[in-house]
């Protein structure tokens, strides 16, 4: 069995080298809620998916001139199924996609309840929204 692109295998030092950035840059992205690396104790581990997402963030910042607050605003306006690139089959059974009158993160455990996510508590969109609610 091979390594899945979602498997968090790179410590922050290796991820930083792969991305040609300082580890502090990755910590800033995490503090800003743009990436959520897996944790084992105090150590952060990044997956291949995380690396690709960070490359995308870096392109938006450096090539397109979009600020971190601008990226965060775009993510707030983008539905979870777009961020996760859900297939048509997944969208067909997703309550957040079927009824778009309520944001996915307000649906608690009903949205993103497919196999790989298990529940909204593991969805970046849901986690970010819950943090904002708790900060109020």
NUKEPA-288219 format. One line per field, with one value per atom (N, C-alpha, C, O): residue in three letters; chain; x, y, z. Coordinates in Angstrom, 3 decimals. Layout:
<atoms>
r: [Ala  ...]
c: [A  ...]
X: [X  ...]
Y: [Y  ...]
Z: [Z  ...]
</atoms>
This chain:
<atoms>
r: [Unk  Unk  Unk  Unk  Unk  Unk  Unk  Unk  Unk  Unk  Unk  Unk  Unk  Unk  Unk  Unk  Unk  Unk  Unk  Unk  Unk  Unk  Unk  Unk  Unk  Unk  Unk  Unk  Unk  Unk  Unk  Unk  Unk  Unk  Unk  Unk  Unk  Unk  Unk  Unk  Unk  Unk  Unk  Unk  Unk  Unk  Unk  Unk  Unk  Unk  Unk  Unk  Unk  Unk  Unk  Unk  Unk  Unk  Unk  Unk  Unk  Unk  Unk  Unk  Unk  Unk  Unk  Unk  Unk  Unk  Unk  Unk  Unk  Unk  Unk  Unk  Unk  Unk  Unk  Unk  Unk  Unk  Unk  Unk  Unk  Unk  Unk  Unk  Unk  Unk  Unk  Unk  Unk  Unk  Unk  Unk  Unk  Unk  Unk  Unk  Unk  Unk  Unk  Unk  Unk  Unk  Unk  Unk  Unk  Unk  Unk  Unk  Unk  Unk  Unk  Unk  Unk  Unk  Unk  Unk  Unk  Unk  Unk  Unk  Unk  Unk  Unk  Unk  Unk  Unk  Unk  Unk  Unk  Unk  Unk  Unk  Unk  Unk  Unk  Unk  Unk  Unk  Unk  Unk  Unk  Unk  Unk  Unk  Unk  Unk  Unk  Unk  Unk  Unk  Unk  Unk  Unk  Unk  Unk  Unk  Unk  Unk  Unk  Unk  Unk  Unk  Unk  Unk  Unk  Unk  Unk  Unk  Unk  Unk  Unk  Unk  Unk  Unk  Unk  Unk  Unk  Unk  Unk  Unk  Unk  Unk  Unk  Unk  Unk  Unk  Unk  Unk  Unk  Unk  Unk  Unk  Unk  Unk  Unk  Unk  Unk  Unk  Unk  Unk  Unk  Unk  Unk  Unk  Unk  Unk  Unk  Unk  Unk  Unk  Unk  Unk  Unk  Unk  Unk  Unk  Unk  Unk  Unk  Unk  Unk  Unk  Unk  Unk  Unk  Unk  Unk  Unk  Unk  Unk  Unk  Unk  Unk  Unk  Unk  Unk  Unk  Unk  Unk  Unk  Unk  Unk  Unk  Unk  Unk  Unk  Unk  Unk  Unk  Unk  Unk  Unk  Unk  Unk  Unk  Unk  Unk  Unk  Unk  Unk  Unk  Unk  Unk  Unk  Unk  Unk  Unk  Unk  Unk  Unk  Unk  Unk  Unk  Unk  Unk  Unk  Unk  Unk  Unk  Unk  Unk  Unk  Unk  Unk  Unk  Unk  Unk  Unk  Unk  Unk  Unk  Unk  Unk  Unk  Unk  Unk  Unk  Unk  Unk  Unk  Unk  Unk  Unk  Unk  Unk  Unk  Unk  Unk  Unk  Unk  Unk  Unk  Unk  Unk  Unk  Unk  Unk  Unk  Unk  Unk  Unk  Unk  Unk  Unk  Unk  Unk  Unk  Unk  Unk  Unk  Unk  Unk  Unk  Unk  Unk  Unk  Unk  Unk  Unk  Unk  Unk  Unk  Unk  Unk  Unk  Unk  Unk  Unk  Unk  Unk  Unk  Unk  Unk  Unk  Unk  Unk  Unk  Unk  Unk  Unk  Unk  Unk  Unk  Unk  Unk  Unk  Unk  Unk  Unk  Unk  Unk  Unk  Unk  Unk  Unk  Unk  Unk  Unk  Unk  Unk  Unk  Unk  Unk  Unk  Unk  Unk  Unk  Unk  Unk  Unk  Unk  Unk  Unk  Unk  Unk  Unk  Unk  Unk  Unk  Unk  Unk  Unk  Unk  Unk  Unk  Unk  Unk  Unk  Unk  Unk  Unk  Unk  Unk  Unk  Unk  Unk  Unk  Unk  Unk  Unk  Unk  Unk  Unk  Unk  Unk  Unk  Unk  Unk  Unk  Unk  Unk  Unk  Unk  Unk  Unk  Unk  Unk  Unk  Unk  Unk  Unk  Unk  Unk  Unk  Unk  Unk  Unk  Unk  Unk  Unk  Unk  Unk  Unk  Unk  Unk  Unk  Unk  Unk  Unk  Unk  Unk  Unk  Unk  Unk  Unk  Unk  Unk  Unk  Unk  Unk  Unk  Unk  Unk  Unk  Unk  Unk  Unk  Unk  Unk  Unk  Unk  Unk  Unk  Unk  Unk  Unk  Unk  Unk  Unk  Unk  Unk  Unk  Unk  Unk  Unk  Unk  Unk  Unk  Unk  Unk  Unk  Unk  Unk  Unk  Unk  Unk  Unk  Unk  Unk  Unk  Unk  Unk  Unk  Unk  Unk  Unk  Unk  Unk  Unk  Unk  Unk  Unk  Unk  Unk  Unk  Unk  Unk  Unk  Unk  Unk  Unk  Unk  Unk  Unk  Unk  Unk  Unk  Unk  Unk  Unk]
c: [A  A  A  A  A  A  A  A  A  A  A  A  A  A  A  A  A  A  A  A  A  A  A  A  A  A  A  A  A  A  A  A  A  A  A  A  A  A  A  A  A  A  A  A  A  A  A  A  A  A  A  A  A  A  A  A  A  A  A  A  A  A  A  A  A  A  A  A  A  A  A  A  A  A  A  A  A  A  A  A  A  A  A  A  A  A  A  A  A  A  A  A  A  A  A  A  A  A  A  A  A  A  A  A  A  A  A  A  A  A  A  A  A  A  A  A  A  A  A  A  A  A  A  A  A  A  A  A  A  A  A  A  A  A  A  A  A  A  A  A  A  A  A  A  A  A  A  A  A  A  A  A  A  A  A  A  A  A  A  A  A  A  A  A  A  A  A  A  A  A  A  A  A  A  A  A  A  A  A  A  A  A  A  A  A  A  A  A  A  A  A  A  A  A  A  A  A  A  A  A  A  A  A  A  A  A  A  A  A  A  A  A  A  A  A  A  A  A  A  A  A  A  A  A  A  A  A  A  A  A  A  A  A  A  A  A  A  A  A  A  A  A  A  A  A  A  A  A  A  A  A  A  A  A  A  A  A  A  A  A  A  A  A  A  A  A  A  A  A  A  A  A  A  A  A  A  A  A  A  A  A  A  A  A  A  A  A  A  A  A  A  A  A  A  A  A  A  A  A  A  A  A  A  A  A  A  A  A  A  A  A  A  A  A  A  A  A  A  A  A  A  A  A  A  A  A  A  A  A  A  A  A  A  A  A  A  A  A  A  A  A  A  A  A  A  A  A  A  A  A  A  A  A  A  A  A  A  A  A  A  A  A  A  A  A  A  A  A  A  A  A  A  A  A  A  A  A  A  A  A  A  A  A  A  A  A  A  A  A  A  A  A  A  A  A  A  A  A  A  A  A  A  A  A  A  A  A  A  A  A  A  A  A  A  A  A  A  A  A  A  A  A  A  A  A  A  A  A  A  A  A  A  A  A  A  A  A  A  A  A  A  A  A  A  A  A  A  A  A  A  A  A  A  A  A  A  A  A  A  A  A  A  A  A  A  A  A  A  A  A  A  A  A  A  A  A  A  A  A  A  A  A  A  A  A  A  A  A  A  A  A  A  A  A  A  A  A  A  A  A  A  A  A  A  A  A  A  A  A  A  A  A  A  A  A  A  A  A  A  A  A  A  A  A  A  A  A  A  A  A  A  A  A  A  A  A  A  A  A  A  A  A  A  A]
X: [0.843  0.000  0.888  1.804  0.620  1.417  0.972  0.005  1.690  1.375  0.280  0.373  -0.749  -1.846  -1.441  -0.670  -1.952  -1.598  -2.072  -1.611  -2.992  -3.502  -2.689  -2.893  -1.774  -0.970  0.046  0.855  -0.001  0.927  2.249  2.366  3.249  4.518  5.721  6.792  5.558  6.701  6.712  5.745  7.799  7.907  8.084  8.391  7.894  7.916  9.227  9.217  10.342  11.627  11.695  12.187  11.205  11.210  10.200  10.497  9.011  8.004  8.541  8.342  9.217  9.788  10.826  10.872  11.654  12.649  11.986  12.401  10.954  10.235  9.624  9.545  9.193  8.525  9.469  9.063  10.725  11.724  11.258  11.352  10.752  10.325  10.934  11.426  10.891  11.335  10.223  9.049  10.544  9.494  8.529  7.353  9.022  8.144  7.001  5.893  7.264  6.219  5.087  3.913  5.437  4.416  3.642  2.437  4.332  3.643  2.674  1.586  3.075  2.184  0.942  -0.173  1.122  -0.038  -0.975  -2.197  -0.394  -1.223  -1.944  -3.143  -1.232  -1.842  -2.984  -3.975  -2.835  -3.854  -5.005  -5.988  -4.892  -5.953  -5.949  -6.946  -4.850  -4.770  -4.377  -4.636  -3.758  -3.363  -3.471  -3.250  -3.809  -3.939  -3.143  -3.690  -1.845  -1.049  -1.468  -2.018  -1.198  -1.459  -0.468  0.624  -0.867  -0.008  0.238  -0.644  1.450  1.810  2.574  3.758  1.877  2.468  2.642  1.692  3.852  4.154  4.605  4.801  4.770  5.318  4.227  3.175  4.513  3.615  4.084  5.280  3.105  3.412  2.498  1.295  3.093  2.374  2.237  3.122  1.107  0.857  1.234  1.524  1.228  1.435  0.325  0.579  -0.907  -2.003  -1.727  -1.974  -1.211  -0.852  0.213  0.124  1.212  2.298  1.736  2.100  0.848  0.241  -0.613  -0.593  -1.362  -2.199  -1.322  -1.659  -0.217  0.683  1.316  1.510  1.638  2.151  1.115  1.458  -0.133  -1.208  -1.291  -1.422  -1.215  -1.243  -0.077  -0.254  1.108  2.297  2.124  2.534  1.521  1.287  0.315  0.523  -0.739  -1.696  -1.033  -1.307  -0.172  0.489  1.540  1.540  2.428  3.577  3.330  3.849  2.555  2.323  1.085  1.061  0.067  -1.190  -1.329  -2.218  -0.454  -0.473  -1.634  -2.034  -2.178  -3.289  -2.721  -1.871  -3.194  -2.716  -3.322  -4.278  -2.763  -3.323  -4.763  -5.619  -5.075  -6.488  -7.376  -8.530  -6.838  -7.595  -7.868  -8.970  -6.871  -7.045  -8.094  -8.954  -8.022  -8.991  -10.403  -11.351  -10.552  -11.869  -12.382  -13.556  -11.514  -11.913  -12.355  -13.341  -11.628  -11.991  -13.325  -14.095  -13.603  -14.893  -16.050  -17.161  -15.791  -16.840  -16.956  -17.862  -16.050  -16.027  -16.642  -16.229  -17.618  -18.237  -17.254  -16.311  -17.509  -16.593  -16.398  -15.298  -17.446  -17.296  -16.360  -15.786  -16.188  -15.221  -13.808  -12.879  -13.653  -12.347  -11.866  -10.696  -12.762  -12.400  -12.427  -12.032  -12.897  -12.997  -13.786  -13.350  -14.954  -15.800  -16.303  -16.603  -16.384  -16.885  -18.397  -19.051  -18.934  -20.385  -21.146  -22.227  -20.572  -21.226  -21.328  -22.363  -20.269  -20.271  -21.231  -21.993  -21.192  -22.095  -23.558  -24.402  -23.854  -25.245  -25.827  -27.044  -24.973  -25.449  -25.089  -25.363  -24.489  -24.035  -25.155  -25.649  -25.551  -26.650  -26.290  -27.170  -25.022  -24.607  -24.740  -25.080  -24.476  -24.589  -26.053  -26.461  -26.837  -28.250  -29.045  -29.826  -28.855  -29.563  -28.532  -27.955  -28.304  -27.272  -27.760  -27.059  -28.956  -29.473  -28.807  -28.839  -28.210  -27.516  -26.058  -25.792  -25.096  -23.685  -23.351  -23.917  -22.437  -22.087  -21.670  -22.018  -20.930  -20.419  -21.501  -21.260  -22.700  -23.807  -24.596  -25.533  -24.227  -24.952  -24.386  -24.826  -23.437  -22.795  -22.331  -21.468  -22.878  -22.322  -23.018  -22.766  -23.882  -24.593  -23.845  -23.922  -23.123  -22.369  -21.021  -20.535  -20.442  -19.114  -19.058  -18.013  -20.155  -20.183  -19.796  -20.187  -19.038  -18.623  -17.441  -16.853  -17.101  -16.110  -14.796  -14.352  -14.147  -12.813  -12.830  -11.828  -13.918  -13.967  -14.639  -14.352  -15.525  -16.269  -17.257  -18.398  -16.855  -17.758  -17.215  -16.052  -18.049  -17.634  -16.486  -15.708  -16.372  -15.311  -13.917  -12.951  -13.803  -12.512  -12.404  -11.370  -13.441  -13.465  -12.878  -13.284  -11.919  -11.275  -12.286  -12.163  -13.273  -14.284  -15.062  -15.284  -15.466  -16.214  -15.353  -15.811  -14.139  -13.242  -13.008  -13.050  -12.762  -12.526  -13.755  -13.631  -14.923  -16.153  -16.402  -16.835  -16.134  -16.350  -15.392  -15.756  -14.148  -13.200  -13.718  -13.631  -14.263  -14.785  -15.957  -16.056  -16.862  -17.994  -17.517  -18.040  -16.534  -16.006  -15.285  -15.239  -14.717  -14.009  -14.960  -14.552  -16.241  -17.206  -17.599  -18.403]
Y: [-1.172  0.000  1.235  1.346  2.164  3.370  4.468  4.322  5.550  6.705  7.506  7.826  7.826  8.637  10.107  10.500  10.919  12.340  13.091  14.201  12.495  13.113  12.725  13.289  11.771  11.321  12.398  12.820  12.835  13.846  13.177  12.489  13.386  12.687  13.618  13.191  14.888  15.802  16.688  17.407  16.642  17.600  19.003  19.149  20.014  21.393  21.739  22.478  21.218  21.539  21.009  21.692  19.807  19.211  19.932  20.232  20.210  20.936  22.300  22.714  22.988  24.302  24.177  25.017  23.139  22.940  22.630  23.150  21.785  21.456  22.702  22.813  23.634  24.842  26.029  27.088  25.859  26.934  28.155  29.291  27.893  28.960  28.713  27.623  29.723  29.581  28.883  29.119  28.042  27.403  28.410  28.103  29.601  30.633  30.985  31.285  30.949  31.222  30.214  30.579  28.956  27.921  28.119  27.874  28.559  28.838  30.010  30.002  31.011  32.166  31.700  32.074  30.887  30.377  29.601  29.697  28.841  28.107  29.073  28.922  30.057  31.046  31.792  32.154  32.014  32.728  31.817  32.288  30.524  29.583  29.128  28.586  29.335  28.945  27.487  26.906  26.903  25.501  24.925  25.624  23.656  23.002  21.699  20.637  21.789  20.557  19.613  20.031  18.347  17.352  17.592  18.122  17.197  17.398  16.073  15.223  15.938  14.861  15.560  15.866  15.809  16.615  18.036  18.648  18.560  19.916  19.948  21.026  18.801  18.737  18.793  18.166  19.569  19.694  18.751  18.594  18.128  17.274  17.644  17.843  17.733  18.163  17.007  16.160  16.998  15.983  16.554  17.744  15.701  16.185  17.158  18.133  16.899  17.831  19.196  20.232  19.193  20.457  21.200  22.414  20.473  21.092  21.740  22.867  21.031  21.594  22.816  23.801  22.760  23.892  25.098  26.220  24.886  25.993  26.564  27.776  25.709  26.220  27.133  28.173  26.741  27.558  28.900  29.952  28.857  30.084  30.984  32.187  30.406  31.190  31.832  32.975  31.111  31.668  32.845  33.871  32.693  33.787  35.017  36.141  34.814  35.935  36.573  37.789  35.765  36.305  36.582  37.564  35.747  35.945  36.789  37.565  36.636  37.353  38.596  39.417  38.736  39.928  39.988  41.076  38.838  38.811  38.669  37.816  39.506  39.468  38.286  37.666  37.986  36.924  37.254  36.375  38.492  38.802  38.626  38.214  38.936  38.748  37.281  36.916  36.441  34.996  34.485  33.684  34.948  34.515  34.932  34.175  36.122  36.568  35.690  35.321  35.361  34.478  33.116  32.552  32.593  31.301  31.372  30.412  32.515  32.683  32.669  32.266  33.108  33.190  31.926  31.804  31.005  29.783  28.640  28.390  27.941  26.823  25.670  25.489  24.898  23.817  22.811  22.285  22.536  21.525  22.007  21.185  23.322  23.842  23.723  23.333  24.058  23.964  22.521  22.255  21.591  20.179  19.484  18.324  20.197  19.637  18.325  17.316  18.369  17.176  16.765  17.609  15.487  14.961  15.174  15.495  14.998  15.123  14.107  14.403  12.901  11.867  12.297  12.099  12.877  13.334  14.509  14.573  15.429  16.592  16.164  16.793  15.110  14.649  14.203  14.229  13.795  13.343  14.302  14.014  15.417  16.380  17.364  18.077  17.400  18.288  19.753  20.562  20.114  21.505  21.902  23.045  20.970  21.258  21.268  22.124  20.329  20.218  21.435  21.994  21.847  23.005  24.061  24.032  24.991  26.000  27.229  28.239  27.153  28.292  28.409  29.472  27.329  27.332  26.966  25.951  27.774  27.440  26.055  25.613  25.390  24.024  23.940  22.979  24.931  24.858  25.002  24.705  25.453  25.555  24.249  24.142  23.276  22.016  20.979  19.829  21.354  20.461  19.192  19.252  18.049  16.794  16.272  15.136  17.054  16.528  16.769  15.945  17.873  18.146  17.449  17.158  17.191  16.568  15.266  14.912  14.571  13.336  12.131  11.005  12.363  11.238  10.525  11.008  9.400  8.515  9.144  8.924  9.927  10.396  11.486  11.669  12.208  13.272  12.822  13.350  11.858  11.303  12.286  11.911  13.524  14.510  15.898  16.057  16.902  18.281  18.692  19.578  18.067  18.421  18.277  18.781  17.594  17.443  18.316  18.302  19.066  19.889  21.264  21.908  21.725  23.017  24.161  25.076  24.104  25.162  25.219  26.298  24.073  23.996  24.448  25.231  23.974  24.317  25.824  26.428  26.429  27.874  28.638  29.594  28.233  28.912  28.777  29.731  27.616  27.421  28.265  28.766  28.422  29.293  30.721  31.395  31.183  32.551  32.738  33.770  31.744  31.823  31.880  32.660  31.065  31.038  32.323  32.688  33.021  34.274  35.432  36.450  35.284  36.375  36.574  37.458]
Z: [0.000  0.000  0.000  0.816  -0.914  -1.049  -0.102  0.645  -0.152  0.685  0.005  -1.180  0.760  0.267  0.326  1.201  -0.592  -0.622  0.619  0.883  1.383  2.606  3.844  4.919  3.699  4.829  5.215  4.389  6.467  6.970  7.312  8.326  6.450  6.622  6.736  7.166  6.357  6.352  7.594  7.849  8.371  9.467  8.880  7.697  9.693  9.198  8.487  7.503  8.972  8.338  6.907  6.009  6.701  5.358  4.465  3.309  4.997  4.222  3.788  2.646  4.694  4.365  3.250  2.352  3.302  2.242  0.915  -0.121  0.933  -0.304  -0.937  -2.160  -0.097  -0.574  -0.728  -1.209  -0.324  -0.363  0.430  -0.035  1.639  2.539  3.918  4.209  4.740  6.126  6.907  6.620  7.874  8.682  9.318  9.516  9.636  10.215  9.257  9.699  7.963  6.968  7.108  7.045  7.296  7.453  8.754  8.808  9.794  11.064  10.915  11.490  10.143  9.896  9.157  9.521  8.121  7.380  8.308  8.192  9.218  10.173  11.115  11.351  11.653  12.554  11.869  12.505  10.585  9.807  9.388  8.816  9.666  9.328  7.885  7.408  7.179  5.775  5.579  4.526  6.583  6.518  7.928  8.917  8.000  9.300  9.263  8.965  9.570  9.548  10.665  11.684  10.452  11.497  12.632  12.424  13.815  14.985  15.703  15.820  16.168  17.103  18.209  18.070  19.316  20.369  19.865  19.379  19.980  19.507  18.052  17.490  17.446  16.093  15.034  15.159  13.981  12.841  11.734  11.490  11.072  9.930  8.772  8.945  7.591  6.396  5.412  5.289  4.717  3.690  2.323  2.195  1.316  -0.053  -0.447  -1.154  0.009  -0.260  0.372  -0.245  1.612  2.273  1.469  1.287  0.993  0.214  -1.043  -1.379  -1.739  -2.955  -2.628  -3.367  -1.527  -1.110  -0.794  -1.172  -0.114  0.226  -1.033  -1.133  -1.990  -3.278  -3.930  -4.490  -3.852  -4.398  -3.655  -4.281  -2.333  -1.529  -1.919  -2.114  -2.033  -2.402  -3.770  -3.975  -4.707  -6.038  -5.963  -6.611  -5.174  -5.021  -4.417  -4.838  -3.442  -2.777  -3.682  -3.870  -4.238  -4.960  -6.435  -6.966  -7.106  -8.535  -8.818  -9.773  -7.993  -8.223  -7.349  -7.573  -6.356  -5.507  -4.522  -4.107  -4.144  -3.195  -1.785  -1.532  -0.879  0.498  1.254  0.789  2.412  3.248  3.634  3.541  4.068  4.339  3.099  3.213  1.929  0.688  0.412  0.001  0.636  0.461  1.435  1.068  2.678  3.679  3.283  3.489  2.719  2.281  1.137  1.114  0.202  -0.898  -0.366  -0.838  0.612  1.182  1.915  1.902  2.557  3.235  2.246  2.589  1.023  0.012  -0.837  -1.661  -0.634  -1.434  -0.644  0.488  -1.209  -0.479  -0.285  -1.055  0.776  1.146  0.010  -0.159  -0.770  -1.834  -2.928  -3.643  -3.081  -4.043  -3.475  -4.182  -2.200  -1.563  -1.571  -1.846  -1.271  -1.189  -2.540  -2.653  -3.579  -4.929  -4.926  -5.480  -4.287  -4.190  -5.576  -6.421  -5.782  -7.047  -7.146  -6.154  -8.327  -8.538  -7.684  -7.173  -7.533  -6.734  -5.275  -4.639  -4.747  -3.352  -3.200  -2.235  -4.147  -4.089  -4.110  -3.472  -4.833  -4.953  -3.618  -3.433  -2.690  -1.385  -0.251  0.914  -0.579  0.425  0.764  -0.110  2.038  2.441  2.241  1.948  2.391  2.191  0.726  0.421  -0.176  -1.605  -2.040  -2.825  -1.539  -1.921  -1.456  -2.226  -0.215  0.340  0.700  1.787  -0.216  -0.026  0.735  0.791  1.321  2.078  3.442  4.061  3.908  5.198  4.939  4.295  5.431  5.209  5.755  6.755  5.091  5.482  6.940  7.626  7.422  8.788  9.838  11.008  9.451  10.399  10.487  11.277  9.694  9.651  10.608  10.597  11.420  12.395  11.709  10.833  12.079  11.567  10.325  9.925  9.700  8.530  7.235  6.324  7.129  5.907  5.998  7.091  4.884  4.822  5.613  6.159  5.674  6.469  5.632  5.938  4.588  3.755  4.378  5.346  3.833  4.416  4.832  5.958  3.957  4.308  5.371  6.063  5.523  6.527  7.807  8.881  7.702  8.828  9.439  9.709  9.664  10.246  9.995  9.625  10.192  9.964  10.867  10.515  12.015  12.940  12.357  12.929  11.225  10.566  9.317  8.649  8.994  7.780  8.082  9.050  7.258  7.482  7.525  8.339  6.653  6.589  7.904  8.452  8.398  9.649  10.826  11.658  10.903  12.005  12.052  13.124  10.894  10.835  11.307  12.073  10.866  11.263  12.762  13.407  13.308  14.745  15.574  16.638  15.073  15.773  15.810  16.836  14.675  14.611  15.553  16.218  15.622  16.519  17.962  18.759  18.302  19.674  20.040  21.215  19.052  19.321  19.593  20.152  19.199  19.387  20.788  21.085]
</atoms>
